[in-house]
Every structure is written in structure tokens, then in C-alpha cells.
Amino acid sequence: MKDLWEESKQKKINKKKIIMIICIFIIVIAIFSIIIMYMNNKTTRSWIDKNLFQKEKTQNNLPSIEIDEISNSNIYAFNRYIGILNKNNFKIYDSVARKENTLDIEITKPIFASNNRYLVIAEDKGQKLYLVEDQNILWERNVEGNISQITVNKNGYIAVTIVDTINKTVISVYNNQGEHQFNAVLSSTRVIATSISDDNKYLAISEIDTSGTMVQSNIQIMSIEKGKNDAENALIKVYKGENSDLITNIKYQEKDRLLCMYSNKILLIKPDETTEIIQEYKDRKVSFASINLSNASVTVEEKSSGIFTADSVINIVSSANKAASLYTVEAVTKDIYTSGNTIALNSGSEVEFINTNGWLLKKYIASQEITSIVLSDSIAGIIYRDKIEIINL
């Protein structure tokens, strides 16, 4: 009798185990099915994004910063903050619209540049320059000449393009402590953009030469270390564009990959000094293109979806391996904003925020036309006449 009872108990335990295994198996299959449907079925993905992940946000239901003098305010998103410069006061707000700090910034017509936790503010066509780290001023200085452009890398190294000097253009490089590294002098060409590599080793300068019969686009690569000791011999290499190439922007991305955007293509200069075309769009109806990302480039192409309608096809190409991701907006995109790994697509009364893998981060729906947005990799501000609504990404 005792043996029969123990055998019966063992069978009972085994049945419980089997039922548990079956339940776990069903749950795993269900999860995988949902993941597959999410990845491949747009209707399912939209429902899950809206109802489960709460990715859809609407006007007047978000943290907001009230603004009294929007016409006199200069607004910028950086790191995890929204900054508002007005009457030499730079007010910094966090993601829930709480004021974190106020800085004295003696600038009336600012130009901004940011990367990682660093923000540069300079007086457009003036001499004043500030470097802000998180919520505090790290250093400030006056430069000789007039500032026309600024750029900063993720470590706080700055390149300042200065015009109206005895030379045509001077590019001054500073480290994150405000110590001057060297000057690059361009006596006959016009600077389009500059960028500093993440390892602080290289300064890239894109320029155009209009002295000849045809416009010539060039990219100079300079060694910052060599420039500190001998600025005249800091030049490492010059990449000359083809006759039809018009350079519009350059950007050092991760692992010293330099992306160069032309009017008809995006070119990659690799660390081994070889080049490769990442995207070419001279025969496509591309309305926007950007390389202001951490490790990718993006183009927006309009494609007809009906007699009077068109979709926007967003093509995102990785700078590391040329892997392409596609994302479609069922409307004409009126403007794009890019920062880090985030892309914002403004189609009028809606904004879709996606990452560089082509996945939706957030969707914002407004009851009126959206005219202006500020964006960093982790926060966005939708600017209205009397307020800024904040979206956490």
C-alpha cells in the first residue's frame, strides 16, 4: 500500500511539471508570435505602440515650459535639457519642465553646437564664446575677429571658424579646458563646415574654392597634435571632390569615420584613408538629407501613394557596415531634425521620432501646425507661441 501511494504521488507531481512546461511553452510561442507580428505587421505594430508602449503623445498632455517673450527667446535642446536664452539669461530646464539653473551668457544673437554633455554658445558675427558642461559654464573667452561657425566633439574639444581677420578665414581649436591648441589658416577658400574626431586627434575642414572656372570642393584632414607644435605642417591629407561635387557638410562619427555630404551623395572617409560612397541620390527625389548622427546617414524621399498624396520614405544607412533601414511616413515630410541616434520627422501637425534602426520612439500629434522643434538624443521640445512642450525620448 505504501508503494502504491508513493507511485500515485509521483505521477501527480509529474503531471504538475508537464502542465507547467506546457504553459511556459505556450507563453514563449505567444511572445515570439507577438514579436514577429510587431516586426512585420504595421497595423499590429501601431496598435501595440499606441496602447501598450504608450508611444503616442498629444498636445496639451505633456510637461511644458511657459514662455512670455517667444520672439526674443533663443531655444535649444542639448543632452537631457531644454535651454532658453533671453536677455543674457540662459535658463536650463529638465525633462519635466523644472528649471535646473540659470547662467549669465552675454550673447544676444547666439549660434549653438552640442555633443554629449557639452554645449557651445557663441555670438554670431561676434567675439564671445562659452563652453557649458551639463548645467554649468566650464569656460568663456573672447576671440579676435568674428565667429561664423562652431563645432564641438563629445569630449568638449571646440573648433571656432573666425572671419574678418587679416586672413580670409581662421579656424581656432580649443580643448575642453579652454586651452588653445592651434590655428588653421585658409587664405583663399571658403569654409563650409568643420568637425573634430571623437579621439581629439583630427580636425576636418570642408571648403570650396571659387577662384577657378569651376567650383572645387575639398576636405582637409589636420593633426591636432602636430598643429600644437607646428601649425603650418599639421595638414595630413586633402580629398578633392569631383568637378560636379558640391560639399554641404561633414561630420566625424564613431571610430573616426568621417561622413561627407555633397549635394548629390554621401561619402565616407574611413580611418585607413580610403573612401566609399554610402548613399547616392542624384536621380532620386530626395527632399532632405542629414549626417548629423552618431553612426548613420539619412535621406528622405517622396514617393507618390495616390493621385494627390505622397509618402515619405526614410532611408537610414549605417556608417559601420552600410546596412540600410527603411521607415515610411504616410505624409509629406516638411522638415527633419537629427541628433545622436534620433531622427524627428515633422509632417505638419504630427511628428514621428525614430531611431537609426528605423523603429518608432514616440509619435506626437498636435491640433495645429508645428513650425519649430528642438532636438537632442534624449529630449525634444515642440515650440509654440507661448510654451514649449517636452517629449522624453
Secondary structure, DSSP 8 states (H G I E B T S, - for coil): -HHHHHHHHHHHHHHHHHHHHHHHHHHHHHHHHHHHHHHH-HHHHHHHHHHTS--EEETTSS-EEE-S-GGG-EEEEETTEEEEEETTEEEEE-TTS-EEEEEE---SSEEEEEETTEEEEEETTSSEEEEEETTEEEEEEE-SSEEEEEEE-TT--EEEEEESSSSSEEEEEE-TTS-EEEEEEESSSEEEEEEE-TTS-EEEEEEEE-SSSS-EEEEEEEEHHHHHH-GGG-EEEEEE--TT--EEEEEE-GGG-EEEEESSEEEEE-TTS-EEEEEE-TTS-EEEEE--SSSEEEEEEEEE-SSS-EEEEEEEEETTT--EEEEEESS---EEEEETTEEEEE-SSEEEEEETTS-EEEEEE-SS---EEEE-SSEEEEE-SSEEEEEE-
